[in-house]
Amino acid sequence: MPHAPDLIADLTAAAHAAADAARPETLRHFRTALDVANKEDGGFDPVTEGDRAAERAMREVLGRLRPDDAILGEEYGAQAGSSGLTWVLDPIDGTRAYLAGAPTWGVLVAVSDAGGPILGLIDQPHIGERFFGGPDGATLTGPGGQMPLHTRPSRPLQDAIVMTTFPEVGTAPEGQAFVRVAQKSKLVRYGLDCYAYGLLAMGQIDVVIEAGLQPYDIQGPMAVVKAAGGIVTDWTGGPAHRGGRVIAAANPAIHAEALALLKD
């Protein structure tokens, strides 16, 4: 059921306000001598004060503007609400890129109901680009002004550009499934985290495939891609907003071609 225009306007303003609050907190620590903590035993899942400070800033804004909504954030977990809406926050998606000084990380904000994200955004503070997607479509706002976003028209997978963050993708079987898609495509690129979804929404690439995602990793990008005309599902063609294995595609035709290889 569509949400009322007044609610969409209110949620849109709150999403932008949250991202605005996160920007200076991330930039304050970017390309500095960072103290890094590891959240994963036996692996490397980094977190910095930039991550924590950005999420605190977003939570403060949302608590003031939308006090009845729930919040789910990567660094500070779940906070209950009574409105039926949940803000899903990743203060720095791509902390490894952030540590390396590469400007391909982003602040992710989405607001969801039981069916998934209503609207969301990908914000890249260092570049000054913000990809936004909602019921009225998708836009990119940046140094060159604002422009509408539209995904690429249909083309065969053999002519497509495919992206993922990690070359190994996930488990060994997941990696093998990705290789089946990669071998059929024209070009494969790695390592851009959430920024790849912005490129997909912009019409620069055709497919993004990932595995092992959390809801806060995908809901903001998912809102942007879908608003730009793309399709985002899990690897069975089902809902993707809870994370896990995700494929985002520019159009239904190339989605179907890549999905068949993932499911093979």
Number of C-alpha atoms within 10 A of each C-alpha: 4 7 9 8 11 9 10 17 11 12 22 21 12 21 24 18 16 26 27 18 19 28 22 17 22 25 16 12 18 20 13 10 8 14 12 14 12 12 11 9 7 7 8 11 13 17 21 19 16 25 23 19 20 26 27 20 21 28 24 14 20 21 14 11 17 18 15 16 19 21 23 20 22 20 17 13 10 14 13 13 15 10 12 12 20 24 29 26 32 28 32 28 26 23 22 18 17 25 21 10 13 15 18 21 27 29 28 30 31 33 26 22 12 10 9 19 27 25 28 32 31 30 32 26 23 16 11 12 19 23 30 31 30 22 14 11 18 26 23 23 15 16 10 9 8 13 13 15 24 22 25 21 14 15 13 14 23 13 12 21 18 26 27 24 19 16 15 16 21 16 11 10 12 17 17 15 20 25 18 15 21 23 12 17 19 13 15 19 16 14 17 22 23 27 22 27 31 30 20 29 35 24 19 17 23 31 30 26 26 26 22 13 16 16 21 23 27 30 31 33 31 33 34 32 34 25 25 28 21 25 22 27 19 20 24 14 16 10 14 23 25 16 19 16 19 25 23 33 31 30 21 15 16 21 23 14 13 26 23 16 16 21 10 7
